[in-house]
Amino acid sequence: MANTSNFRQAMRDAKGQSLVGPNVIVNALPFVGGGLVLTAVGIFGGLGVLKSNPGLFQTTFWIALVAELALFFVARTIAEKGNNNVALPLLATYSLLSGYTLAGLVYIALNTQGVGLGGLGFAAGGCGVTFIAARQIGSNLSEEDGMALTRTVSLGITALLVAVIGQVILRFFGVYTAGWLEIAISGIGVFLFAGAAVVDFYIMPRTYRDDQYVLAALSMYLTYINLFIFILRLLIAISGGSRD
């Protein structure tokens, strides 16, 4: 959920500006798609390790998570400097690592009655439907509505991040949140990242130049990966598998 800082920076950059990169989203989309494909590869690899050697997966998960976080900030910094040729391989590696760290959640989904492979397809399809709707809505927002939605989504994602970190800390000490709370957090997450998808189409052409497509791709990638995660979490919670 690192796009909280992206939203704040984008709000500052976009205030009162006309389009500076009318084609940046079009330029970014192939790389967003490529990143999602690499994430699927990473998930497949992670599932293989998890099934064959769970202990090894637990160890490598933390290594991959730390590397993933570091790569995000490095890739973003390099992309901001306009060095797309260096940023793209980093983005590709980041996508693979993201998939690997998502393998645990996907494994739970696959083994939760009522979710399974159909639930994964539903989550992926939900991201696709969101993209289609967000493109239409976000591209036609007025300046006033666009900035208001950006502020709302940014504040909401910040609060959501605090809630998720709180959950992680509680689970580390063996305390699990109630089922209804997990459903509420996941449902809010779905709502907020659907809103973030709309914001992307409004704010990116006002923030990034056409040649800053790697930055745009990274931000959009984060939006749809987080949307996928929260849809999946919601399905698992509704099916009663959030504690597995």
C-alpha positions, 0 to 999 in steps of 0.5 A: 500500500505504498501508493499513499505517498504517491497520492499525496505527492500527486495532489501537490503536483496536480493542483491547478495544472492542466494535462502534462502527460495525456498519453502517459497512461497509454504508455504505462499500460503494457508495463502494468500488464507485464508486471501482473503477468510476472506477479502470477509467475511469482505466485506460481513459484511461491505455491510450488515452494510452499507445497514442497517445503513450507519451512523454506517458504516461511524463511524466504518469504521474509527475505522476499518481503524485505527485498520487495520493499527496498526495490519499490523505493529504489525503482521509484527513485530511479524512475523519478530521475527518468532512467526508465531503462534501469527502472524497468528491470527493477520493476520486473523483479519487484513484480516477481517478488510481490507474487512470491509474497502473495503465494501464502494468501493465494494458498489460503484462498485455494484451500478455503471452502467457498473460495478456491480457484473460482474465488481467484478468478472472481478477484482477477475479474473484479480488477478487470471490471474496475479498470474498465469502469475507472477509465471511464469515470476517472478520465471525465472527472472535473477538477473539483471532483477529481481533487476531492476524490483524491484527498478522500482516497488518500486519507482512507488508504492511510487509515486502512494502512494503520488498521492493517499494521495493527492486525499484523502486530496483533497476529504476531502475538497470537491475537486474531481480529473478529471475523466481522472486523476482518470483513469490514477492513477487507470491504473498505479496502476493496472500496478504497482501491476501487476509488484509487483506480478512478483517481489514477486516471484522473491524476496521472495525466496531470502529474506525469509526463508521457516519458514517465510511464514507469512511475505511472505503471508502478502506481497503477500496478500497486492499485490493482495488486492491492485491489486483488488482495482485498477482494481475496481477503474479503472472500476468505473472510466471508467464507470463514477462512481468515484464521487458517 
